[in-house]
């Protein structure tokens, strides 16, 4: 089984568990679903941010020559994203 397939299964189980938890708290089914998706999305963003920060810290410490280039790529990606958001 691939990592992606396993990850999808974990996300589906987490989603179902969160929805159930929010339903037990008295939220409507629709709102429980929205809360669960939002929670998973935010957690995924937090994980990605932590991964990027750790990778950049490791590059800075172990491979400073690559770190400078990697940081430039990250900054350019951020600028491109912000430009696309502003353009709509």
C-alpha positions in Angstrom: 0.0 0.0 0.0 1.4 3.4 -0.9 2.0 6.2 1.5 -0.6 8.3 -0.2 -3.2 5.6 0.1 -2.4 5.1 3.8 -2.5 8.9 4.3 -5.9 9.1 2.7 -7.2 6.3 4.9 -5.9 8.1 8.0 -7.5 11.3 6.9 -10.8 9.6 6.3 -10.7 7.9 9.7 -9.8 11.2 11.4 -12.6 13.0 9.5 -15.1 10.4 10.6 -13.9 10.5 14.2 -13.9 14.3 14.3 -17.4 14.5 12.8 -18.6 12.0 15.4 -17.0 14.0 18.2 -18.5 17.3 17.0 -21.9 15.6 16.7 -21.6 14.4 20.3 -21.0 18.0 21.3 -24.4 18.9 19.9 -23.4 20.4 16.5 -25.6 19.8 13.5 -24.3 17.2 11.0 -23.5 19.9 8.4 -21.6 22.1 10.9 -19.8 19.1 12.4 -18.6 18.2 8.9 -17.3 21.7 8.3 -15.6 21.9 11.7 -13.9 18.5 11.1 -12.7 19.5 7.6 -11.4 22.8 8.9 -9.6 21.1 11.8 -7.9 18.6 9.5 -7.0 21.3 7.0 -5.4 23.5 9.7 -3.5 20.5 11.2 -2.2 19.7 7.7 -1.0 23.3 7.3 0.7 23.2 10.7 2.4 19.9 9.7 3.6 21.3 6.4 4.9 24.5 8.1 6.8 22.4 10.7 8.3 20.2 8.0 9.5 23.2 6.0 10.9 24.9 9.0 12.7 21.7 10.1 14.1 21.1 6.6 15.3 24.7 6.3 16.9 24.5 9.8 18.7 21.3 8.8 19.9 22.7 5.6 21.2 25.8 7.4 23.1 23.7 9.9 24.3 20.9 7.6 24.4 22.3 4.1 24.6 26.1 4.3 25.5 26.4 0.6 22.2 24.7 -0.3 20.3 26.5 2.4 20.8 29.9 0.7 19.3 28.6 -2.5 16.5 26.7 -0.8 15.5 29.8 1.2 15.5 31.8 -2.1 13.1 29.2 -3.7 10.8 29.4 -0.6 10.8 33.2 -0.7 10.1 33.2 -4.5 7.3 30.7 -4.0 5.7 33.0 -1.4 6.0 36.0 -3.6 4.4 34.2 -6.6 1.6 32.9 -4.4 0.9 36.4 -3.0 0.9 37.8 -6.5 -1.6 35.2 -7.7 -3.9 35.9 -4.8 -3.8 39.6 -5.5 -4.6 39.0 -9.2 -7.6 36.9 -8.2 
